[in-house]
Every structure is written in C-alpha cells, then in structure tokens.
C-alpha cells in the first residue's frame, strides 16, 4: 500500500505519457467502474453530489432574487465548462480506492492544495466560462434588438415557437464552448492530479487522446452531456447522483487512455 502522499511524478528526463487506443464502447465500462467507486464510497461521493446540488440551488435563488432569471439557461450551460475542475475531489477518491488508501472527504478536497497546476487550469476554465457568458449575453441583445423583453417574461419568450432560432443558435454556441472544454479537459485534470505535469502538456495529451479515439470520445462526450441534462432537468436533484458517477468514471477514462 502506498502512502497518502505517494502520487506518481514525471521528472524532466522522463518521456511524455503515451496515449492508448480503446474500444469504441469503452465509455460504458468507465461508467460501470464509476458506479463501482460510488458504491464503495457512498458517504464521500453523495456528500460531494449534495454539495453540487446545494450550490446550484443557492445560485438559482440568487438569480431569482436579483430578477436575473434570464441568466439561468446560460449558467446551466456554463456548468459543463466548470464541472471538470469541480470534480477533482472525485478523481482523488477513485485514485485512493485504486491505491488501497482510505477515502475521507477532507482528504480528497485537499488535493487542490497539493496541485497548484489544477488551480491554474481552473482559471482557464473560468475564463472559458466568462467568454461563454459574454457570448450568450451578446446573442441575447442582438436577437431581441427591437426591445429586451421584461426579465420576468424571458422564460415565456424562450418557449415561444417563434423564438426557436434563438434557442437553436444559442444552444449551438454553448455546445461549441462545451466541446472545447471537453477537448482540453478530457484527461488533463486527472493527469495533473496523478502526476507532476504542467498545464500545457496535460492539455496536449488530452487532445491526443481524443484524436486517437474519436468514436469512443464522442460517445463519452454524449454520455457526459446526457447525464448533465438529466441532472439539470430534474432541477438539480439528479446531479446529486450523476455528478459523482461521471466524476469517478472520468478517472477510469484517464487510466485507460493514458499509459
């Protein structure tokens, strides 16, 4: 059994980790392994998920009180951009299970303190999130150029069939930002947590993993998007279970994809 601080490192003289090719349907195996980890650490995993649900509810309440309900949809889309870094504690929980180490909530959250490069990557994702929010706001103003509807009526306007182009184009733009986030973070965050590697190298390895496994990674992206949609459509309650499931599964995706 390794110690709690025994995380693999890569010295400058070591080769860059190589990328493996996996079966096209391997993402289903990652979900199966993620469920196994969740079942093995229910207190930590579900506490993590409940924290995500509580944070989502608080954010929604703040937007409601401020009469900024029109921001709910772009903020929900932005969840996909920030979720990879929010799930770092779940990657650590799966790593500890694999290494035979105890899984304690306080310990898995401390991984942020030991890996400053993760915080740097978090800033990158935050900038992507801000870019998406600004793009969404610009599209909103351009579409409703003849007059911005009252904030309280925005949900009604969005559901109006006449405004279908607004939803379609807005969703396509959000999907573009989500794909960029997925491409740069597919394996980079678990990789940086597991080994001493810089942000740029981790992003390049993530891109190589997607390039080497396009069908498998497309399926994986679809499964992540589907789980996120279900979690948001259930008014965040589904995230309590699906967020830790995908977080644990992401660790196993990294273990299969990176040698």
C-alpha positions in Angstrom: 0.0 0.0 0.0 1.3 3.5 -0.9 1.2 6.4 1.4 -1.3 9.3 1.1 1.4 11.4 -0.5 2.6 8.8 -2.9 1.4 10.4 -6.2 3.4 9.5 -9.3 5.6 12.2 -10.7 7.3 12.8 -14.0 10.8 14.2 -14.0 12.0 16.4 -16.9 14.0 13.4 -18.2 11.0 11.1 -18.4 9.1 10.6 -21.6 5.8 12.3 -22.1 3.0 9.8 -21.2 1.7 8.0 -24.3 -1.9 7.7 -25.3 -3.7 4.4 -25.7 -6.4 3.4 -28.1 -9.6 2.0 -26.5 -12.7 0.2 -27.8 -15.4 2.4 -29.2 -17.8 1.3 -26.5 -15.3 1.7 -23.6 -17.1 4.7 -22.1 -19.8 2.3 -20.9 -17.1 0.4 -19.0 -16.0 3.7 -17.4 -19.5 4.4 -16.2 -19.7 0.9 -14.8 -16.4 1.4 -12.9 -17.5 4.8 -11.8 -20.6 3.3 -10.3 -18.5 0.7 -8.5 -16.4 3.5 -7.0 -19.5 5.4 -6.0 -20.9 2.3 -4.3 -17.6 1.8 -2.5 -17.5 5.4 -1.2 -21.2 6.4 -0.8 -20.7 8.9 2.0 -18.0 10.8 0.3 -19.5 10.6 -3.2 -23.0 11.5 -2.2 -21.8 14.3 0.1 -19.9 15.7 -2.9 -23.0 15.4 -5.1 -25.2 17.0 -2.4 -22.7 19.9 -2.3 -23.1 20.4 -6.0 -26.9 20.4 -5.7 -26.9 22.9 -2.8 -24.5 25.2 -4.7 -26.8 25.0 -7.7 -29.9 25.8 -5.7 -28.1 28.8 -4.0 -27.0 30.2 -7.3 -30.5 29.8 -8.7 -32.0 31.5 -5.7 -29.6 34.4 -6.0 -30.5 34.9 -9.7 -34.2 34.7 -8.8 -33.9 37.3 -6.1 -31.9 39.6 -8.3 -34.5 39.2 -11.1 -31.8 37.8 -13.4 -33.7 34.6 -14.3 -32.7 35.0 -17.9 -29.2 34.0 -16.8 -30.3 30.6 -15.6 -30.1 29.0 -19.0 -26.5 30.2 -19.9 -25.4 29.5 -16.3 -26.7 26.0 -16.7 -24.8 25.6 -19.9 -21.7 27.1 -18.2 -21.9 24.2 -15.7 -20.4 21.9 -18.3 -17.4 24.3 -18.5 -16.6 24.3 -14.8 -17.6 20.8 -13.9 -14.3 19.1 -14.8 -12.4 21.1 -12.1 -15.2 20.8 -9.6 -14.9 17.0 -9.8 -11.2 16.9 -8.9 -12.0 15.5 -5.4 -13.9 12.6 -7.0 -10.8 11.8 -9.2 -8.8 11.7 -6.0 -11.3 9.5 -4.3 -11.1 7.0 -7.2 -7.3 7.2 -7.1 -7.3 6.4 -3.4 -9.6 3.4 -3.9 -7.2 2.1 -6.6 -4.2 2.6 -4.3 -5.9 1.0 -1.3 -5.9 4.2 0.6 -8.7 5.5 2.9 -11.2 7.8 1.3 -12.1 10.7 3.5 -13.9 13.8 2.3 -11.5 16.2 3.9 -8.5 14.5 2.4 -9.9 14.3 -1.2 -10.7 18.0 -1.1 -7.1 18.8 0.0 -5.8 17.7 -3.4 -6.4 21.3 -4.6 -3.7 22.4 -2.2 -1.1 19.9 -3.4 -1.5 20.5 -7.1 -1.3 24.3 -7.9 -1.4 23.5 -11.6 -5.0 22.3 -11.1 -5.9 25.8 -9.9 -4.2 27.3 -13.0 -6.3 25.0 -15.1 -9.4 26.1 -13.1 -8.6 29.7 -14.1 -8.5 28.6 -17.8 -11.9 27.0 -17.4 -13.2 30.1 -15.6 -12.1 32.3 -18.5 -13.9 30.0 -20.9 -17.0 30.3 -18.7 -16.8 34.1 -18.8 -16.3 34.1 -22.5 -19.5 31.9 -22.9 -21.5 34.2 -20.6 -20.4 37.3 -22.6 -21.3 35.5 -25.9 -24.7 34.4 -24.5 -25.5 38.0 -23.4 -24.4 39.4 -26.7 -26.6 36.9 -28.6 -29.5 37.8 -26.3 -29.1 41.5 -27.0 -28.7 41.0 -30.8 -31.7 38.7 -31.1 -34.0 41.0 -29.1 -32.6 44.1 -30.7 -36.1 45.7 -31.0 -36.5 45.7 -27.3 -35.5 43.5 -24.5 -38.5 41.7 -23.0 -39.2 42.1 -19.3 -36.9 39.9 -17.2 -39.9 38.1 -15.7 -41.2 37.2 -19.1 -38.0 35.9 -20.6 -38.8 32.2 -19.8 -42.1 32.6 -21.7 -40.3 34.3 -24.7 -37.7 31.4 -24.8 -40.5 28.8 -25.0 -42.3 30.7 -27.8 -42.0 28.7 -31.1 -41.3 32.0 -32.9 -38.1 32.2 -30.9 -36.9 28.8 -31.8 -33.9 30.2 -33.8 -32.8 31.9 -30.6 -32.7 28.6 -28.7 -31.1 26.6 -31.6 -28.3 29.1 -32.3 -27.7 29.7 -28.6 -27.6 26.0 -27.9 -25.1 25.5 -30.8 -22.8 28.2 -29.4 -23.0 26.7 -25.9 -22.2 23.3 -27.4 -19.1 24.7 -29.1 -17.8 26.1 -25.8 -18.6 22.8 -24.1 -16.7 20.8 -26.8 -13.7 23.0 -26.4 -13.8 22.4 -22.6 -14.2 18.7 -23.1 -11.3 18.5 -25.6 -8.8 20.3 -23.2 -10.0 18.6 -20.0 -10.9 15.0 -21.0 -7.9 13.5 -19.2 -5.8 16.6 -18.3 -7.2 17.2 -14.8 -6.8 13.6 -13.6 -3.4 13.5 -15.2 -2.3 16.7 -13.4 -3.7 15.3 -10.1 -1.9 12.0 -10.6 1.5 13.2 -11.8 3.7 16.3 -11.8 2.9 17.7 -15.2 2.3 21.2 -16.5 -1.0 22.5 -17.8 0.0 22.9 -21.4 1.4 19.3 -21.6 -1.7 17.9 -19.9 -3.9 19.7 -22.4 -1.9 18.4 -25.4 -2.2 14.9 -24.1 -5.9 15.3 -23.7 -6.2 16.5 -27.3 -4.1 13.5 -28.4 -6.4 11.1 -26.5 -9.4 12.5 -28.4 -7.6 12.4 -31.7 -6.6 8.8 -31.2 -10.1 7.7 -30.0 -12.6 9.9 -31.9 -15.6 7.4 -31.7 -15.1 6.5 -28.1 -14.6 10.1 -27.0 -17.6 11.2 -29.0 -19.7 8.6 -27.1 -18.1 9.7 -23.8 -18.9 13.4 -24.5 -22.5 12.4 -25.3 -22.8 10.4 -22.1 -21.5 13.3 -20.1 -23.9 15.7 -21.8 -26.8 13.3 -21.3 -26.1 12.9 -17.6 -25.7 16.7 -17.2 -29.0 17.3 -19.0 -30.8 14.8 -16.8 -29.3 16.4 -13.7 -30.3 19.9 -14.7 -33.8 18.9 -16.0 -34.6 17.4 -12.6 -34.0 20.8 -11.1 -30.5 19.8 -10.0 -31.6 16.9 -7.9 -30.2 14.4 -10.4 -26.8 15.9 -10.1 -26.5 14.5 -6.6 -26.0 11.1 -8.1 -24.9 11.7 -11.7 -22.2 14.2 -10.9 -20.2 11.8 -8.7 -20.9 9.0 -11.1 -19.3 10.9 -14.0 -16.5 12.2 -11.8 -15.5 8.7 -10.8 -15.8 7.4 -14.4 -13.6 10.2 -15.6 -10.7 8.9 -13.5 -11.1 5.5 -15.2 -11.2 7.1 -18.6 -7.9 8.7 -17.8 -6.4 5.4 -16.6 -7.4 3.7 -19.8 -6.4 6.5 -22.2 -3.0 7.5 -20.7 -0.3 4.9 -20.4 
